[in-house]
Amino acid sequence: MPLHRQVIELMARRDALGFPDNFEVTPTEARANSVAGRIAIPSEKEPVGEITERTIPGPAGDIPIRVYRPGTDGPHSLIMLFHGGGWVVGDLDAEDSTSRGLVNRVNAVLVSVDYRMAPETRFPGAPEDCYAATVWAVGHAEELGVDAAKLAVAGTSAGGNLSAAVALMARDRGGPHIKHQVLFCPVIDYDFDTASYIENANDYGLTRDGMIFPGGVVLRWKS
């Protein structure tokens, strides 16, 4: 299937930056390259009503969050957003454009969560942070101006995996009740030998080796 011309243009601009694949560098270097690439190819920032940052209590220390609010009167629905990046790369800025777009299109308050990442923090640190942030947000519904009964979890790639994980944790732990999951290209399988993985292993930005990278990063990480 042919790629959209805008996708082709974006891939060409990223290739021109000359960054190595994440699996060829350390996690620290991969994170720095991700930030540098985002700066080199900026996206247009949609205006929203308000953006604030703070920390909240987590299972192993404070968790940074960013709260996006629409410019309309509440109470609003609540979206918990968990960023992508293979559980190794990514931060609040990585999902800024997605967060703004969701707030404006859904007319909801969105809480973006800067969870702990591998290899410094091993499983289940990331999902525990995301679950704790979700519990906190529901418990502070009045402060956030949301209707906690209208709760969704959302995320891209590894963030989609974490969204599904939080939904399962909420089910098994007796809450909070999650009404919707919004999973953008979620990582929900670890089989790297499917037909699509083989047929699209290279030439489309994210490679098969790039997807395998997070699973081996802890084993080869040297601080």
C-alpha positions as CSV (number, residue, x, y, z in Angstrom):
1,M,0.0,0.0,0.0
2,P,1.5,3.4,-1.0
3,L,2.4,5.8,1.8
4,H,0.7,9.2,2.1
5,R,3.0,11.9,0.7
6,Q,3.1,13.6,4.1
7,V,4.4,10.4,5.7
8,I,7.0,10.1,3.0
9,E,8.2,13.7,3.5
10,L,8.4,13.2,7.3
11,M,10.4,10.0,6.9
12,A,12.8,11.7,4.6
13,R,13.3,14.6,7.1
14,R,14.0,12.1,9.9
15,D,16.4,10.1,7.8
16,A,18.2,13.3,6.9
17,L,19.0,13.9,10.6
18,G,21.2,10.8,10.5
19,F,20.5,9.5,14.0
20,P,21.3,5.8,14.5
21,D,18.6,3.3,15.5
22,N,17.9,3.1,19.2
23,F,19.2,-0.5,19.4
24,E,22.6,0.8,18.2
25,V,23.1,3.2,21.1
26,T,22.6,3.4,24.9
27,P,19.2,4.3,26.3
28,T,20.6,7.7,27.4
29,E,21.8,8.4,23.8
30,A,18.4,7.2,22.4
31,R,16.6,9.6,24.7
32,A,18.8,12.5,23.7
33,N,18.3,11.7,20.0
34,S,14.6,11.6,20.4
35,V,14.6,15.1,22.0
36,A,16.9,16.4,19.3
37,G,14.7,15.0,16.6
38,R,11.6,16.6,18.1
39,I,13.3,19.9,18.2
40,A,14.6,19.6,14.6
41,I,11.1,18.7,13.3
42,P,8.7,20.8,15.5
43,S,4.9,20.3,15.3
44,E,2.3,23.0,15.5
45,K,0.9,23.4,19.0
46,E,-2.8,23.6,19.2
47,P,-4.0,26.0,21.9
48,V,-5.9,24.6,24.8
49,G,-7.5,26.3,27.8
50,E,-4.8,25.7,30.3
51,I,-1.7,23.6,30.9
52,T,-0.1,23.0,34.4
53,E,2.6,20.7,35.7
54,R,3.1,19.2,39.1
55,T,4.1,16.0,40.9
56,I,1.9,13.5,42.7
57,P,2.7,10.7,45.1
58,G,3.7,7.4,43.5
59,P,4.7,4.0,44.7
60,A,8.5,4.9,44.6
61,G,8.5,8.6,44.9
62,D,6.9,11.6,43.2
63,I,5.5,11.2,39.6
64,P,5.6,14.2,37.3
65,I,2.4,14.9,35.5
66,R,1.1,17.5,33.0
67,V,-2.6,18.5,33.2
68,Y,-4.3,19.8,30.0
69,R,-7.7,21.6,30.4
70,P,-10.1,22.7,27.7
71,G,-11.3,26.2,27.6
72,T,-14.9,25.2,28.4
73,D,-16.8,24.9,31.6
74,G,-16.8,21.5,33.4
75,P,-17.0,19.1,34.9
76,H,-15.3,17.3,32.0
77,S,-14.5,13.7,31.1
78,L,-11.0,12.5,32.3
79,I,-8.3,11.1,30.0
80,M,-5.2,9.5,31.5
81,L,-2.4,9.5,28.8
82,F,0.7,7.4,28.9
83,H,3.5,8.2,26.4
84,G,5.1,5.8,24.0
85,G,8.8,5.1,23.5
86,G,9.3,1.4,24.2
87,W,9.2,1.9,28.0
88,V,12.8,3.3,27.6
89,V,12.4,6.6,25.6
90,G,9.9,9.4,25.8
91,D,8.6,12.0,28.2
92,L,5.7,14.5,28.6
93,D,6.8,16.5,25.6
94,A,6.7,13.4,23.3
95,E,2.9,13.3,23.6
96,D,2.2,17.1,23.8
97,S,0.6,17.4,20.3
98,T,-1.5,14.2,21.0
99,S,-2.6,15.6,24.3
100,R,-3.6,18.9,22.9
101,G,-5.5,17.3,20.1
102,L,-7.4,14.9,22.4
103,V,-8.4,17.8,24.8
104,N,-9.8,19.9,22.0
105,R,-11.6,17.1,20.1
106,V,-13.0,15.3,23.2
107,N,-13.5,18.4,25.4
108,A,-11.9,16.5,28.3
109,V,-9.3,17.1,30.9
110,L,-6.2,15.1,30.2
111,V,-3.5,14.0,32.6
112,S,-0.2,13.0,31.0
113,V,2.0,10.8,33.2
114,D,5.8,10.8,33.2
115,Y,6.2,7.3,34.5
116,R,9.5,5.6,35.5
117,M,11.3,3.9,32.6
118,A,13.6,1.0,31.9
119,P,16.4,0.1,32.4
120,E,16.7,2.2,35.5
121,T,13.4,1.0,36.7
122,R,12.4,-2.6,35.8
123,F,8.9,-4.0,35.4
124,P,6.4,-3.4,37.0
125,G,7.5,0.1,37.8
126,A,6.0,1.8,34.8
127,P,2.5,0.2,35.0
128,E,2.4,0.8,38.8
129,D,3.2,4.5,38.3
130,C,0.5,4.7,35.7
131,Y,-2.1,3.0,37.8
132,A,-1.2,5.1,40.9
133,A,-1.6,8.3,38.8
134,T,-5.0,7.1,37.6
135,V,-6.1,6.4,41.2
136,W,-4.8,9.8,42.2
137,A,-6.7,11.6,39.5
138,V,-10.0,9.9,40.3
139,G,-9.5,10.8,44.0
140,H,-8.9,14.4,43.0
141,A,-11.8,14.7,40.6
142,E,-13.2,17.8,42.1
143,E,-9.8,19.6,42.1
144,L,-9.3,18.6,38.4
145,G,-12.9,19.6,37.5
146,V,-13.8,16.1,36.1
147,D,-16.5,13.6,36.3
148,A,-14.6,10.5,37.5
149,A,-17.3,8.2,36.1
150,K,-16.2,9.3,32.6
151,L,-12.7,7.9,32.7
152,A,-10.6,6.8,29.7
153,V,-7.0,5.6,29.4
154,A,-5.0,6.3,26.3
155,G,-1.5,5.9,24.9
156,T,0.6,5.3,21.8
157,S,2.7,2.1,21.3
158,A,4.2,1.3,24.8
159,G,1.7,3.8,26.1
160,G,-1.1,1.7,24.6
161,N,0.3,-1.3,26.3
162,L,0.4,0.6,29.6
163,S,-3.2,1.8,29.1
164,A,-4.4,-1.8,28.6
165,A,-2.3,-2.9,31.7
166,V,-3.9,-0.2,33.8
167,A,-7.3,-1.3,32.7
168,L,-6.5,-4.9,33.8
169,M,-5.0,-3.7,37.1
170,A,-8.2,-1.6,37.8
171,R,-10.3,-4.6,37.0
172,D,-8.3,-6.9,39.3
173,R,-7.9,-4.4,42.1
174,G,-11.5,-3.3,42.3
175,G,-11.2,0.1,40.6
176,P,-11.3,2.7,39.5
177,H,-13.9,2.0,36.8
178,I,-12.5,2.7,33.4
179,K,-15.1,3.5,30.7
180,H,-12.9,3.6,27.6
181,Q,-9.5,2.4,26.3
182,V,-8.0,4.4,23.5
183,L,-5.0,2.5,22.2
184,F,-3.0,3.9,19.4
185,C,-0.9,1.2,17.7
186,P,-0.5,-0.6,21.0
187,V,2.2,-3.1,21.8
188,I,0.0,-6.0,22.9
189,D,2.1,-9.0,21.6
190,Y,5.7,-10.1,21.7
191,D,5.8,-12.3,18.6
192,F,8.3,-10.7,16.2
193,D,7.9,-13.3,13.5
194,T,4.4,-12.6,12.3
195,A,3.9,-11.9,8.6
196,S,3.6,-8.2,9.1
197,Y,6.8,-8.0,11.1
198,I,8.7,-9.8,8.4
199,E,7.2,-8.0,5.4
200,N,7.6,-4.5,7.0
201,A,10.8,-5.1,8.9
202,N,12.6,-2.1,7.4
203,D,12.1,1.1,5.4
204,Y,9.1,2.4,7.4
205,G,10.7,4.3,10.2
206,L,10.2,1.9,13.1
207,T,12.0,-1.3,12.3
208,R,11.6,-4.9,13.5
209,D,15.0,-4.6,15.3
210,G,13.8,-1.3,16.8
211,M,10.8,-3.1,18.3
212,I,13.0,-5.8,19.7
213,F,15.3,-3.2,21.3
214,P,13.3,-2.5,24.5
215,G,13.2,-6.2,25.5
216,G,17.0,-6.5,25.4
217,V,18.0,-3.1,26.7
218,V,18.1,-4.1,30.4
219,L,20.3,-7.0,29.6
220,R,22.9,-5.0,27.8
221,W,22.7,-1.7,29.7
222,K,25.9,-0.5,31.3
223,S,25.7,2.6,33.5
